[in-house]
Amino acid sequence: MRQLIGLLCGVAAIAILLIPDGGSDPTPPVVTDPVAKSFDIYEDLWRKHAVAAADKLASGEFTKDTEVWEFLAAGQAPARKAAFMDLAKAEQDKFDAAGGWSAKLHEEILRSYANE
């Protein structure tokens, strides 16, 4: 009888391990890669601007494709500036700490983004 109970407990334990946990953690992961963080911000801003363009199309404000493309293009530069400002400041801090800009340091910084 003990062997049967032990076997059933073992099977139950394996079954419990194989059952999905029922969902994911509701808290999003913390993004520590500064490049990924910048692109996440840019993506969010880009999507919001796309919705604004769609709203203008739906309201009849835009009636030509050129109006849409110009509106989208006009929003990209400010979105990039907002999204990448922290990254640019971090780069400038590195240059300042090293006594100023150098091609070698800038190369190292840019290569570090690929290795994050």
C-alpha positions as CSV (number, residue, x, y, z in Angstrom):
1,M,0.0,0.0,0.0
2,R,2.8,2.4,0.8
3,Q,4.3,1.8,-2.6
4,L,1.0,2.6,-4.3
5,I,0.6,5.8,-2.3
6,G,4.2,6.8,-3.1
7,L,3.7,6.0,-6.8
8,L,0.5,8.1,-6.9
9,C,2.3,11.0,-5.1
10,G,5.1,10.9,-7.7
11,V,2.6,10.9,-10.6
12,A,0.7,13.8,-9.0
13,A,3.9,15.8,-8.5
14,I,4.9,15.3,-12.1
15,A,1.4,16.3,-13.2
16,I,1.5,19.4,-11.1
17,L,4.9,20.4,-12.7
18,L,3.4,20.0,-16.2
19,I,0.3,22.0,-15.6
20,P,0.6,25.6,-17.0
21,D,0.7,28.2,-14.3
22,G,-2.4,29.9,-15.6
23,G,-1.0,33.2,-16.8
24,S,2.0,35.4,-16.9
25,D,3.3,37.9,-14.3
26,P,1.2,41.1,-14.7
27,T,4.2,43.3,-14.0
28,P,6.2,44.0,-17.2
29,P,9.9,43.3,-17.1
30,V,12.3,46.2,-16.4
31,V,14.2,47.1,-19.5
32,T,17.8,47.8,-18.6
33,D,19.2,48.0,-22.2
34,P,19.2,51.7,-22.9
35,V,18.8,51.1,-26.7
36,A,15.8,48.8,-26.2
37,K,14.3,51.4,-23.8
38,S,14.7,54.2,-26.5
39,F,13.2,52.0,-29.2
40,D,10.3,51.1,-26.9
41,I,9.6,54.8,-26.3
42,Y,9.9,55.5,-30.0
43,E,7.5,52.6,-30.8
44,D,4.9,53.9,-28.4
45,L,5.1,57.4,-29.8
46,W,5.0,56.2,-33.4
47,R,1.9,54.1,-32.7
48,K,0.2,57.0,-31.0
49,H,1.0,59.2,-34.0
50,A,-0.3,56.6,-36.4
51,V,-3.6,56.6,-34.4
52,A,-3.7,60.4,-34.7
53,A,-3.3,60.1,-38.5
54,A,-6.0,57.4,-38.6
55,D,-8.3,59.8,-36.7
56,K,-7.6,62.5,-39.2
57,L,-8.5,60.2,-42.0
58,A,-11.7,59.1,-40.3
59,S,-12.8,62.7,-39.6
60,G,-12.2,63.6,-43.3
61,E,-9.4,66.1,-42.4
62,F,-7.0,64.2,-44.6
63,T,-8.3,63.5,-48.1
64,K,-5.0,62.8,-49.9
65,D,-2.2,60.3,-49.4
66,T,0.4,63.1,-49.4
67,E,-1.3,64.7,-46.4
68,V,-1.0,61.5,-44.4
69,W,2.6,60.9,-45.4
70,E,3.6,64.5,-44.5
71,F,1.8,64.3,-41.2
72,L,3.5,61.0,-40.3
73,A,6.9,62.3,-41.4
74,A,6.4,65.5,-39.3
75,G,5.8,63.4,-36.2
76,Q,8.8,61.1,-36.6
77,A,11.6,63.6,-35.9
78,P,10.1,64.8,-32.6
79,A,9.4,61.3,-31.5
80,R,13.0,60.2,-32.3
81,K,14.3,63.2,-30.3
82,A,12.1,62.4,-27.3
83,A,12.9,58.7,-27.4
84,F,16.6,58.9,-27.8
85,M,17.4,62.0,-25.7
86,D,18.4,59.9,-22.6
87,L,20.7,57.8,-24.8
88,A,22.3,60.9,-26.3
89,K,22.8,62.4,-22.8
90,A,24.4,59.1,-21.6
91,E,26.8,59.3,-24.6
92,Q,27.7,62.9,-23.9
93,D,28.4,62.0,-20.2
94,K,30.8,59.3,-21.4
95,F,32.5,61.8,-23.7
96,D,32.7,64.4,-20.9
97,A,34.2,61.8,-18.5
98,A,36.8,60.9,-21.1
99,G,37.8,64.5,-21.7
100,G,35.8,65.0,-24.9
101,W,34.7,63.2,-28.0
102,S,37.0,60.8,-29.8
103,A,36.4,58.5,-32.7
104,K,37.7,55.6,-30.7
105,L,35.3,56.2,-27.8
106,H,32.4,56.8,-30.1
107,E,33.1,53.6,-31.9
108,E,33.2,51.7,-28.6
109,I,29.9,53.2,-27.6
110,L,28.2,52.3,-30.8
111,R,29.6,48.7,-30.8
112,S,28.4,48.3,-27.2
113,Y,24.8,48.9,-28.4
114,A,25.1,45.8,-30.6
115,N,26.3,43.7,-27.6
116,E,23.6,44.7,-25.1
